[in-house]
Amino acid sequence: MANIRDELLDELLKETENPAEFWGEKGLLAELKKRLIERALNAELDEELGYFKHDPKGNKSGNSRNGHGKKKIFAGTDQIDLRPPRDRNGTFNPKLIPKGQKRFDGFDEKIIAMYARGMSVRDMQSLLEELYSVEVSEGFISMVTDAVLEDVKAWQSRPLSPIYPIVFLDGLVVKSREEGPVRNKTVYLALGIDMDGQKELLGLWIAPTEGAKFWLSVITELKNRGLEDIFIACVDGLKGFPEAIESVYPETEVQLCIVHMIRNSVRYVNWKDRKVLCADLKRIYAAATVEEAEMGLKAFSGKWDNKYPTVSQIWRRHWPQIIPYFDYPADIRKVIYTTNAIESMNRSLRKVLKTKGAFPNDESIFKLMYLALDNISKKWTLPIRNWKAALNQFAIKFEGRFQV
């Protein structure tokens, strides 16, 4: 850190009658920052030209000073009006503040942090003006946040670990006006649990509709990025997914999310019947064995089919993707088929999305989702609870595929 002489500080303070004015928007500190930046820019131009101002060496040198321009920059949270020097040939591009750059490092991060937490552009503009007396345009905010798009591309194509014992696949509906009228699009998320029990988002995909062809492209992408094996894929009845994963990972067990099965079931049930019906459903998914679960389904059907025949039909139709659940002890089921990970993530994402309305294009969707998820994932510091016990179960059940 540079040593600043007390005499210099005393000299500066003499210029200010009221010391409190030192910190003001137009106070001495702001003026000092402006002068310091301009002095540095002039020094850069001296080095660029090879001579100092008024030096005879500049005569017929092929380039010379050409007055000053005007430029508004953001230094931290301060807005500064500069008069940067210009050269006659227009080739001078300072390193301190390159052409086209309007801010120092630090200001962008504040904008990106607010954007990632779901603040609307208007709220961001109001907050920056209220806290820092800085006016920023919608285009400026868009330009700052667009800088992460290259990060999104690199992240989406990054190599993956060879094994993720569990992969959750789910989707969130967003509104898009890319093709004219506002329409729904779905953002599909793949959340993996690695061999250490840590959560990792594997990728994002956007599609107006889902199906076997779409899911085949997603699964193939994961395979091409190095994911060699998945033990269990937990999904929300995603259309075409079982067929797609079977073609790429034929040994993977496809497990329907039990929580989503319950939600889909009560969709057809009157409010006054839901509590009792859900208690009867619990006798199915909380059964100790497949045989006991089948007996529970049969009892449920006999009691409710006259009133809500669709519910038991849903469970029977998806039974092959439900029964893998019963291969594990009750305490391990909570670990390997828990929806806490994906549900917690979705709740956080919905808080962000509810302020955004309709997105102008897919890039804006990717940008916000990536920033929001990057912010959410910072809290993923601990492994899934009871993961070691689950890992031991995997070692037995998937012997030969299990890598230590």
ROKOL-585149 format. One line per 4 residues: number of its first residue (from 1); for each residue x, y, z of C-alpha. Coordinates in steps of 0.25 Angstrom, whole numbers, always signed. Layout:
<pts>
NUM) X Y Z ~ ...
</pts>
This chain:
<pts>
1) +0 +0 +0 ~ +6 +14 -4 ~ +10 +23 +7 ~ +3 +37 +7
5) +10 +48 +14 ~ +2 +55 +25 ~ +6 +69 +18 ~ -1 +65 +6
9) -14 +61 +13 ~ -13 +75 +21 ~ -12 +82 +8 ~ -24 +75 +2
13) -33 +78 +14 ~ -29 +93 +13 ~ -37 +93 +0 ~ -50 +89 +8
17) -56 +99 +18 ~ -66 +89 +24 ~ -59 +75 +25 ~ -73 +68 +23
21) -73 +74 +9 ~ -61 +65 +6 ~ -70 +53 +4 ~ -81 +60 -4
25) -85 +56 -19 ~ -77 +69 -23 ~ -67 +69 -12 ~ -52 +68 -12
29) -52 +53 -12 ~ -60 +52 -24 ~ -52 +63 -31 ~ -39 +56 -27
33) -44 +43 -33 ~ -47 +50 -46 ~ -34 +58 -47 ~ -26 +45 -43
37) -33 +37 -54 ~ -31 +49 -65 ~ -16 +50 -60 ~ -14 +35 -63
41) -21 +36 -76 ~ -12 +47 -80 ~ +0 +39 -76 ~ -4 +28 -84
45) -5 +37 -96 ~ +9 +43 -94 ~ +14 +28 -94 ~ +6 +25 -107
49) +11 +37 -114 ~ +25 +36 -109 ~ +26 +51 -104 ~ +20 +60 -94
53) +11 +71 -96 ~ +18 +84 -103 ~ +30 +75 -105 ~ +37 +80 -118
57) +39 +65 -121 ~ +24 +64 -125 ~ +26 +73 -137 ~ +24 +65 -150
61) +23 +52 -142 ~ +11 +47 -150 ~ +1 +48 -138 ~ -2 +58 -128
65) -12 +62 -117 ~ -26 +66 -122 ~ -33 +73 -110 ~ -42 +65 -100
69) -55 +57 -102 ~ -66 +55 -92 ~ -69 +42 -85 ~ -78 +38 -73
73) -72 +26 -65 ~ -76 +18 -53 ~ -65 +16 -43 ~ -70 +7 -32
77) -84 +14 -29 ~ -79 +28 -33 ~ -83 +34 -46 ~ -71 +42 -52
81) -71 +52 -64 ~ -58 +51 -70 ~ -51 +59 -81 ~ -42 +48 -87
85) -30 +53 -96 ~ -31 +49 -111 ~ -21 +48 -122 ~ -22 +53 -136
89) -21 +39 -143 ~ -32 +33 -133 ~ -23 +21 -130 ~ -21 +24 -115
93) -28 +13 -107 ~ -25 +15 -92 ~ -23 +2 -83 ~ -29 +9 -71
97) -43 +11 -78 ~ -43 +5 -92 ~ -52 +11 -103 ~ -66 +6 -101
101) -64 +3 -86 ~ -72 +12 -76 ~ -69 +5 -63 ~ -58 +0 -54
105) -59 -14 -48 ~ -69 -16 -37 ~ -80 -8 -42 ~ -84 -19 -52
109) -84 -29 -40 ~ -95 -21 -33 ~ -104 -21 -45 ~ -102 -36 -47
113) -105 -39 -33 ~ -118 -31 -33 ~ -122 -37 -46 ~ -119 -51 -41
117) -128 -49 -29 ~ -140 -46 -38 ~ -141 -31 -37 ~ -148 -24 -49
121) -140 -15 -58 ~ -148 -3 -53 ~ -146 -7 -38 ~ -131 -8 -41
125) -131 +6 -47 ~ -139 +12 -35 ~ -130 +5 -25 ~ -117 +10 -32
129) -122 +24 -33 ~ -127 +24 -18 ~ -114 +18 -12 ~ -103 +24 -21
133) -110 +35 -29 ~ -106 +27 -41 ~ -115 +27 -53 ~ -114 +15 -62
137) -122 +11 -75 ~ -129 -2 -78 ~ -119 -4 -89 ~ -107 -2 -80
141) -113 -13 -70 ~ -116 -22 -82 ~ -101 -20 -87 ~ -95 -23 -74
145) -104 -36 -71 ~ -102 -40 -86 ~ -87 -42 -82 ~ -90 -55 -75
149) -96 -62 -88 ~ -82 -67 -91 ~ -81 -73 -77 ~ -94 -79 -80
153) -89 -86 -93 ~ -76 -91 -86 ~ -84 -96 -74 ~ -94 -103 -82
157) -83 -111 -90 ~ -74 -113 -78 ~ -69 -128 -76 ~ -77 -136 -66
161) -73 -147 -56 ~ -74 -161 -61 ~ -85 -165 -51 ~ -96 -158 -44
165) -104 -168 -36 ~ -117 -160 -36 ~ -121 -150 -46 ~ -134 -142 -44
169) -141 -136 -57 ~ -152 -126 -56 ~ -157 -114 -63 ~ -162 -100 -60
173) -172 -92 -69 ~ -168 -78 -73 ~ -174 -68 -83 ~ -167 -64 -95
177) -171 -54 -106 ~ -159 -58 -116 ~ -169 -62 -127 ~ -179 -51 -126
181) -190 -54 -116 ~ -187 -58 -102 ~ -186 -73 -101 ~ -182 -83 -90
185) -168 -90 -91 ~ -163 -100 -82 ~ -149 -99 -76 ~ -144 -113 -73
189) -134 -115 -62 ~ -125 -127 -59 ~ -120 -128 -45 ~ -109 -138 -42
193) -105 -144 -28 ~ -90 -148 -30 ~ -83 -159 -23 ~ -80 -150 -11
197) -95 -147 -9 ~ -93 -133 -14 ~ -103 -126 -23 ~ -99 -121 -36
201) -108 -115 -47 ~ -104 -122 -60 ~ -111 -114 -70 ~ -123 -105 -75
205) -131 -107 -88 ~ -143 -100 -94 ~ -154 -106 -102 ~ -168 -102 -105
209) -172 -117 -104 ~ -166 -129 -99 ~ -165 -143 -105 ~ -156 -155 -108
213) -148 -147 -118 ~ -145 -136 -109 ~ -141 -144 -97 ~ -132 -153 -106
217) -125 -140 -110 ~ -123 -136 -95 ~ -119 -150 -91 ~ -109 -151 -103
221) -103 -138 -99 ~ -100 -142 -85 ~ -94 -155 -90 ~ -85 -147 -100
225) -81 -138 -88 ~ -75 -150 -81 ~ -87 -156 -72 ~ -85 -171 -74
229) -95 -176 -64 ~ -107 -172 -56 ~ -113 -182 -46 ~ -126 -175 -43
233) -133 -164 -52 ~ -145 -158 -44 ~ -155 -151 -52 ~ -168 -144 -52
237) -175 -153 -62 ~ -167 -146 -73 ~ -173 -150 -87 ~ -164 -159 -95
241) -153 -159 -84 ~ -153 -174 -81 ~ -151 -178 -95 ~ -140 -168 -98
245) -132 -171 -85 ~ -134 -186 -88 ~ -127 -184 -102 ~ -115 -177 -96
249) -114 -183 -82 ~ -121 -196 -83 ~ -118 -200 -69 ~ -123 -188 -62
253) -135 -189 -53 ~ -146 -179 -56 ~ -153 -175 -44 ~ -166 -166 -44
257) -165 -155 -33 ~ -175 -159 -22 ~ -178 -145 -18 ~ -182 -141 -33
261) -190 -154 -34 ~ -198 -149 -21 ~ -200 -135 -27 ~ -205 -141 -40
265) -215 -150 -33 ~ -221 -139 -24 ~ -223 -130 -37 ~ -236 -138 -39
269) -241 -138 -25 ~ -250 -129 -18 ~ -244 -121 -7 ~ -253 -127 +4
273) -248 -142 +0 ~ -233 -139 -1 ~ -229 -141 +13 ~ -235 -155 +14
277) -231 -159 +0 ~ -216 -155 +2 ~ -216 -163 +15 ~ -221 -175 +6
281) -210 -172 -4 ~ -200 -173 +7 ~ -203 -187 +9 ~ -198 -190 -5
285) -185 -182 -6 ~ -181 -184 +9 ~ -183 -199 +8 ~ -171 -208 +12
289) -172 -217 +0 ~ -177 -217 -15 ~ -187 -227 -11 ~ -192 -219 +1
293) -193 -207 -9 ~ -201 -214 -19 ~ -211 -218 -8 ~ -212 -204 -4
297) -214 -200 -18 ~ -225 -210 -19 ~ -232 -205 -6 ~ -231 -191 -11
301) -237 -195 -24 ~ -249 -202 -17 ~ -251 -190 -9 ~ -250 -178 -18
305) -252 -183 -33 ~ -267 -180 -33 ~ -264 -165 -30 ~ -250 -163 -35
309) -246 -174 -45 ~ -235 -166 -51 ~ -226 -166 -39 ~ -224 -181 -38
313) -223 -182 -53 ~ -211 -172 -52 ~ -204 -181 -42 ~ -206 -194 -50
317) -201 -187 -63 ~ -188 -183 -57 ~ -187 -195 -48 ~ -174 -200 -54
321) -167 -186 -51 ~ -172 -186 -37 ~ -168 -200 -32 ~ -153 -198 -32
325) -156 -189 -20 ~ -159 -202 -12 ~ -145 -208 -14 ~ -139 -200 -2
329) -141 -199 +13 ~ -151 -188 +17 ~ -140 -179 +23 ~ -132 -180 +10
333) -144 -177 +1 ~ -144 -163 +7 ~ -130 -161 +3 ~ -130 -166 -12
337) -144 -162 -16 ~ -145 -149 -7 ~ -151 -137 -15 ~ -145 -127 -5
341) -133 -124 -14 ~ -141 -121 -27 ~ -153 -115 -20 ~ -144 -105 -12
345) -137 -101 -24 ~ -151 -99 -32 ~ -156 -90 -20 ~ -144 -81 -21
349) -145 -80 -36 ~ -160 -77 -36 ~ -157 -65 -26 ~ -148 -60 -37
353) -157 -63 -49 ~ -169 -56 -43 ~ -164 -42 -45 ~ -160 -44 -60
357) -173 -45 -67 ~ -170 -50 -82 ~ -156 -52 -87 ~ -152 -46 -100
361) -144 -58 -105 ~ -138 -71 -101 ~ -124 -64 -98 ~ -131 -55 -87
365) -137 -68 -81 ~ -124 -75 -80 ~ -117 -62 -75 ~ -126 -61 -63
369) -127 -76 -60 ~ -112 -77 -60 ~ -110 -65 -51 ~ -121 -69 -42
373) -116 -84 -41 ~ -102 -79 -39 ~ -107 -71 -27 ~ -115 -83 -22
377) -104 -93 -23 ~ -95 -85 -14 ~ -103 -91 -2 ~ -101 -105 -6
381) -89 -107 +3 ~ -94 -120 +10 ~ -96 -134 +4 ~ -110 -141 +4
385) -113 -146 +18 ~ -110 -160 +21 ~ -103 -161 +8 ~ -93 -171 +13
389) -104 -181 +16 ~ -110 -179 +2 ~ -96 -181 -5 ~ -95 -194 +2
393) -108 -199 -3 ~ -103 -194 -17 ~ -91 -202 -16 ~ -99 -215 -13
397) -110 -213 -23 ~ -101 -207 -35 ~ -89 -216 -33 ~ -80 -216 -45
401) -85 -202 -49 ~ -81 -196 -35 ~ -67 -188 -36 ~ -60 -184 -23
</pts>
